[in-house]
Amino acid sequence: MKKIQEFVRLVEHTLARQDFDNDPQELYEPISYILALGGKRLRPALTLAACELFDGDSNEALMPALGIEIFHNFSLVHDDIMDQSEKRRGKPTIHHRWGVNRAILSGDAMLVKAYEYVTKVDSSILPKVLKSFNRTALAICEGQQLDVNFESGTNVKEGDYLEMVRLKTAVLLGCAMQLGALSAKVSSRKADSLYDFGVYAGMAFQVQDDLLDAYGDPDKFGKKVGGDIIQEKNTLLMIYAREENEEKLQALLDAKYDDAEKVEHFRSFFVQCGARKRAEAKRDELLNKALSSLAAAEGNNQEVKSELAEFATWLAHRDR
C-alpha cells in the first residue's frame, strides 16, 4: 500500500510541526504528550487517499485529516479514563500521569482543536464537513454508552452489537473517508458511498478483532489472547454462542475454571456450536459491503482505489 504509506508519512511530518506548546502549560502538555506517542495515523492518511481517489489535491484535505487524528486521540483520553487504563501505546495514560481532572480538561481542549482543524476547508464545503463531523462525534458518544450498557446486559443481539460497533468504532473511519471526498469537491452521492465504505470496513475490522482476541497468535496479536473471554464480554462470538446453545454457554459461565482453562473451554465451544464460523461469515459479509460501496463511489484514481480495496481486505483478515 505504497500511496497510503506515503500519506501516513505526510501526516506524521505535518502533525509533528504543529505547535501545541501554549499556556497554560498544564493544559497543553498532555496534548503534545499523547500526540507524540505515535499510532498508525491510518485515519488521516485515508482522508488524503479519499481526496486523491477523485483526483483532488490531497493538500486540500490535510488540515481536516489532522483534525480527524486529533479527535481520535481525544476519544482515547476519555476512553482511558472510563476504562481506568494505566497504559496507552506502552506509556502511562494521561490521567494516570497527571490526574483525572487534568486529563478531562486536556481532552476537552483537544476536541476544540479538532474542530479548529476540521473547519480549515474551502467555505463551499464547510456546511457538509461540519454536518459529517458533528454526526460522527455524537455517534461515537452514543456507541460508547451502548458499549457500557452491554457490559451488564445478557440479552444483546447481533443487531445491537453491530450497531454499537458501527457507532463506537466504524463511523470515524467513514467520516475520515467522507471528509477527503468532500475536499475533492465530489457529489454528495459519491462522498456518501465512500463514507459507507469506511463504515463497513471499520465494522469488519472490529469483528476480526473479536476473532483475534479468541484465536489470534499472541506473538503477532501483541497481547495475551482470551481477554474478552475472561471478562465475559458480549462479543459477537459470545452473542452467537448464546443463540446457538444458551444452556451450554451458561454452564461454562457458571463453571469454576482458572483463566487458561476458561479460555480453552470457550474457544472449543465457539467452534463446536458454530459461533466462530458465523462470526467469520459476518466479517466477510461486511467486507464485501465495503468493497461494493467503494465501487459505487466511482473513484477516478485506479491506483488509490486498488490500495483502498487492499486496505479494507487487510483490516478484515489481519493477524495482528
PLY file of the C-alpha trace (Angstrom):
ply
format ascii 1.0
element vertex 320
property float x
property float y
property float z
element edge 319
property int vertex1
property int vertex2
end_header
0.00 0.00 0.00
2.57 2.48 -1.21
0.34 5.53 -1.58
-1.29 5.10 1.83
2.12 4.76 3.46
3.19 8.00 1.74
0.15 9.70 3.23
0.95 8.27 6.68
4.42 9.84 6.49
2.96 13.16 5.34
0.50 13.20 8.23
3.24 12.28 10.73
5.54 15.00 9.40
2.82 17.67 9.38
1.48 16.75 12.80
4.97 16.96 14.29
5.23 20.55 13.02
2.06 21.70 14.79
2.59 23.85 17.85
0.61 22.83 20.91
3.08 24.31 23.40
0.80 27.09 24.61
-0.05 28.48 28.03
-1.13 27.30 30.47
1.40 24.51 30.06
-0.60 22.24 32.36
-3.42 22.18 29.79
-1.37 21.72 26.60
1.49 19.48 27.75
-0.73 16.35 27.85
-1.93 17.10 24.30
1.60 17.17 22.96
2.36 14.07 25.00
-0.37 11.83 23.59
0.10 13.02 20.01
3.81 12.23 20.30
3.09 8.66 21.42
2.55 7.71 17.80
-0.11 5.47 16.41
-0.74 4.18 12.91
-2.15 7.52 11.62
-4.29 5.50 9.22
-7.50 7.53 9.57
-5.93 10.83 8.45
-3.95 9.02 5.76
-7.23 7.64 4.43
-8.68 11.16 4.34
-5.86 12.12 1.98
-6.30 8.92 -0.03
-10.03 9.60 -0.39
-9.29 13.05 -1.78
-6.76 11.71 -4.27
-9.14 8.91 -5.28
-11.16 11.59 -7.06
-8.06 13.34 -8.45
-8.29 16.04 -5.81
-5.31 17.86 -4.29
-4.51 15.98 -1.09
-3.14 19.20 0.44
-6.74 20.47 0.49
-7.59 17.61 2.84
-4.53 17.82 5.07
-5.97 20.07 7.81
-9.23 18.13 8.22
-7.15 14.96 8.20
-5.19 16.27 11.19
-8.49 17.16 12.82
-9.60 13.55 12.48
-6.38 12.36 14.15
-6.65 14.87 16.99
-10.27 13.89 17.56
-9.31 10.20 17.62
-6.71 10.88 20.30
-9.19 12.99 22.27
-11.53 9.99 22.33
-8.69 7.79 23.57
-8.02 10.14 26.50
-11.62 9.85 27.66
-11.80 6.10 26.92
-8.74 5.55 29.09
-10.38 7.42 31.95
-13.57 5.39 31.66
-11.68 2.10 31.38
-9.22 3.10 34.14
-6.37 2.12 31.80
-2.85 2.72 33.02
-1.05 2.29 29.68
-1.56 3.65 26.18
0.89 2.57 23.47
3.20 1.29 26.18
3.33 4.60 28.08
1.37 5.95 31.08
-2.06 7.27 30.17
-2.69 10.97 30.66
-4.96 10.54 33.67
-2.53 8.08 35.24
0.35 10.53 34.80
-1.35 13.86 35.54
-4.65 13.00 37.24
-8.25 12.67 36.04
-9.16 16.37 36.24
-6.26 17.45 34.09
-6.90 14.63 31.63
-10.57 15.64 31.22
-9.67 19.28 30.65
-6.89 18.50 28.18
-9.19 16.09 26.36
-11.83 18.81 26.07
-9.21 21.18 24.65
-8.28 18.52 22.08
-11.90 18.32 20.97
-11.92 22.08 20.35
-8.62 21.81 18.48
-10.05 19.01 16.35
-12.88 21.31 15.26
-10.38 24.05 14.60
-8.51 21.85 12.12
-11.54 20.19 10.55
-13.06 23.55 9.65
-9.94 24.67 7.74
-11.58 23.81 4.43
-12.96 25.71 1.47
-16.06 27.64 2.53
-18.09 25.94 -0.20
-17.87 22.56 1.55
-17.80 23.74 5.18
-21.51 23.04 5.91
-21.19 19.45 4.63
-17.93 18.93 6.51
-19.41 20.16 9.79
-22.56 18.06 9.31
-20.45 14.93 8.83
-18.11 15.67 11.73
-20.88 16.64 14.16
-22.84 13.50 13.32
-19.72 11.39 13.87
-18.74 12.98 17.17
-22.20 12.41 18.62
-22.40 8.86 17.24
-19.15 7.91 18.97
-20.57 9.09 22.31
-23.69 7.02 21.67
-21.61 3.98 20.79
-19.51 4.33 23.92
-22.64 4.43 26.06
-24.05 1.34 24.33
-20.77 -0.46 24.98
-21.06 0.39 28.68
-24.66 -0.80 28.67
-23.66 -4.12 27.12
-21.19 -4.88 29.90
-24.04 -5.93 32.17
-26.53 -6.99 29.51
-27.47 -10.61 28.90
-29.89 -10.07 26.03
-27.61 -8.41 23.49
-28.43 -9.44 19.93
-26.34 -9.40 16.76
-28.05 -6.24 15.52
-27.46 -4.46 18.84
-23.80 -5.36 18.81
-23.21 -4.36 15.20
-24.92 -1.02 15.79
-22.67 -0.39 18.81
-19.60 -1.25 16.73
-20.78 0.99 13.91
-21.21 3.94 16.25
-18.24 3.47 18.54
-15.58 2.44 16.03
-16.61 2.50 12.39
-18.18 5.92 11.88
-14.88 7.74 12.46
-13.29 5.77 9.63
-16.33 6.59 7.50
-16.06 10.28 8.38
-12.35 10.30 7.54
-13.15 8.98 4.07
-16.09 11.35 3.58
-14.11 14.47 4.51
-11.44 13.50 1.98
-14.05 13.04 -0.74
-15.72 16.35 0.11
-12.31 18.06 -0.09
-12.12 16.85 -3.69
-15.49 18.60 -4.36
-17.29 15.44 -5.47
-21.04 14.92 -5.33
-22.73 14.05 -2.05
-23.66 10.65 -3.51
-20.02 9.73 -4.12
-18.92 11.08 -0.74
-21.70 9.10 0.97
-20.62 5.91 -0.82
-17.09 6.40 0.44
-18.47 7.01 3.93
-20.25 3.66 3.70
-17.01 2.04 2.56
-15.25 3.29 5.67
-18.07 2.25 8.00
-18.34 -1.30 6.66
-14.55 -1.71 6.64
-14.42 -0.49 10.25
-17.12 -2.95 11.31
-15.29 -5.83 9.61
-12.16 -4.73 11.48
-13.95 -4.97 14.84
-15.40 -8.41 14.14
-11.92 -9.60 13.20
-10.66 -8.05 16.44
-13.14 -10.23 18.34
-11.86 -13.29 16.50
-8.22 -12.40 17.09
-8.85 -11.90 20.80
-10.02 -15.51 20.99
-7.91 -17.21 18.31
-5.01 -14.91 17.45
-1.33 -15.72 17.77
-0.15 -13.84 20.91
3.23 -13.13 19.32
1.54 -11.44 16.35
-1.53 -10.02 18.10
0.66 -8.19 20.60
-1.27 -9.18 23.71
-2.50 -12.22 25.57
-5.44 -13.84 23.78
-8.67 -14.61 25.59
-9.10 -11.33 27.43
-12.67 -10.90 26.22
-13.50 -14.45 27.31
-12.04 -13.95 30.78
-14.06 -10.73 31.16
-17.14 -12.47 29.68
-17.65 -9.59 27.26
-20.58 -9.58 24.85
-18.52 -10.03 21.70
-20.10 -11.36 18.52
-18.72 -14.80 19.39
-20.46 -14.75 22.77
-23.71 -13.50 21.25
-23.76 -16.23 18.61
-22.87 -18.87 21.21
-25.82 -17.78 23.35
-28.14 -18.03 20.34
-26.85 -21.49 19.39
-26.79 -23.13 22.83
-27.66 -20.88 25.74
-27.78 -23.75 28.23
-24.23 -24.91 27.47
-22.97 -21.33 27.45
-24.46 -20.65 30.87
-22.90 -23.82 32.22
-19.49 -22.63 31.03
-20.07 -19.20 32.57
-21.03 -20.79 35.90
-18.11 -23.24 35.96
-15.08 -22.62 38.17
-12.06 -22.55 35.88
-8.78 -20.75 36.10
-8.24 -18.23 33.30
-6.29 -20.54 30.98
-8.86 -23.35 31.31
-11.73 -20.94 30.79
-10.22 -19.61 27.56
-9.64 -23.09 26.16
-13.15 -24.30 27.01
-14.76 -21.28 25.38
-12.54 -21.43 22.31
-13.59 -25.03 21.77
-17.25 -24.25 22.42
-17.27 -21.35 19.93
-16.08 -23.77 17.24
-18.35 -26.64 18.26
-21.55 -24.54 18.35
-20.75 -22.69 15.12
-20.20 -19.25 16.66
-16.73 -18.89 15.17
-17.93 -19.82 11.69
-20.83 -17.36 11.93
-18.52 -14.55 13.06
-16.15 -15.20 10.17
-19.08 -15.17 7.74
-20.35 -11.86 9.15
-16.87 -10.35 8.87
-16.66 -11.34 5.21
-20.18 -10.06 4.54
-19.20 -6.66 5.95
-16.01 -6.64 3.88
-17.99 -7.35 0.72
-20.34 -4.46 1.54
-17.31 -2.21 1.96
-15.91 -3.21 -1.41
-19.30 -2.70 -3.08
-19.52 0.78 -1.56
-16.02 1.59 -2.83
-17.07 0.57 -6.34
-20.23 2.70 -6.06
-18.10 5.76 -5.24
-16.72 5.65 -8.79
-13.28 6.99 -7.94
-11.02 8.01 -10.83
-7.58 7.08 -9.49
-7.24 3.33 -10.03
-4.02 3.06 -8.03
-5.61 4.58 -4.94
-8.82 2.60 -5.49
-6.85 -0.66 -5.56
-4.97 0.31 -2.41
-8.21 1.12 -0.57
-9.64 -2.27 -1.53
-6.42 -3.92 -0.37
-6.53 -1.94 2.86
-10.10 -3.00 3.65
-9.23 -6.63 2.95
-6.22 -6.37 5.24
-8.36 -4.86 8.03
-10.79 -7.77 7.82
-8.18 -10.53 7.64
-5.20 -9.13 9.53
-3.44 -11.37 12.06
-2.35 -8.62 14.45
0 1
1 2
2 3
3 4
4 5
5 6
6 7
7 8
8 9
9 10
10 11
11 12
12 13
13 14
14 15
15 16
16 17
17 18
18 19
19 20
20 21
21 22
22 23
23 24
24 25
25 26
26 27
27 28
28 29
29 30
30 31
31 32
32 33
33 34
34 35
35 36
36 37
37 38
38 39
39 40
40 41
41 42
42 43
43 44
44 45
45 46
46 47
47 48
48 49
49 50
50 51
51 52
52 53
53 54
54 55
55 56
56 57
57 58
58 59
59 60
60 61
61 62
62 63
63 64
64 65
65 66
66 67
67 68
68 69
69 70
70 71
71 72
72 73
73 74
74 75
75 76
76 77
77 78
78 79
79 80
80 81
81 82
82 83
83 84
84 85
85 86
86 87
87 88
88 89
89 90
90 91
91 92
92 93
93 94
94 95
95 96
96 97
97 98
98 99
99 100
100 101
101 102
102 103
103 104
104 105
105 106
106 107
107 108
108 109
109 110
110 111
111 112
112 113
113 114
114 115
115 116
116 117
117 118
118 119
119 120
120 121
121 122
122 123
123 124
124 125
125 126
126 127
127 128
128 129
129 130
130 131
131 132
132 133
133 134
134 135
135 136
136 137
137 138
138 139
139 140
140 141
141 142
142 143
143 144
144 145
145 146
146 147
147 148
148 149
149 150
150 151
151 152
152 153
153 154
154 155
155 156
156 157
157 158
158 159
159 160
160 161
161 162
162 163
163 164
164 165
165 166
166 167
167 168
168 169
169 170
170 171
171 172
172 173
173 174
174 175
175 176
176 177
177 178
178 179
179 180
180 181
181 182
182 183
183 184
184 185
185 186
186 187
187 188
188 189
189 190
190 191
191 192
192 193
193 194
194 195
195 196
196 197
197 198
198 199
199 200
200 201
201 202
202 203
203 204
204 205
205 206
206 207
207 208
208 209
209 210
210 211
211 212
212 213
213 214
214 215
215 216
216 217
217 218
218 219
219 220
220 221
221 222
222 223
223 224
224 225
225 226
226 227
227 228
228 229
229 230
230 231
231 232
232 233
233 234
234 235
235 236
236 237
237 238
238 239
239 240
240 241
241 242
242 243
243 244
244 245
245 246
246 247
247 248
248 249
249 250
250 251
251 252
252 253
253 254
254 255
255 256
256 257
257 258
258 259
259 260
260 261
261 262
262 263
263 264
264 265
265 266
266 267
267 268
268 269
269 270
270 271
271 272
272 273
273 274
274 275
275 276
276 277
277 278
278 279
279 280
280 281
281 282
282 283
283 284
284 285
285 286
286 287
287 288
288 289
289 290
290 291
291 292
292 293
293 294
294 295
295 296
296 297
297 298
298 299
299 300
300 301
301 302
302 303
303 304
304 305
305 306
306 307
307 308
308 309
309 310
310 311
311 312
312 313
313 314
314 315
315 316
316 317
317 318
318 319
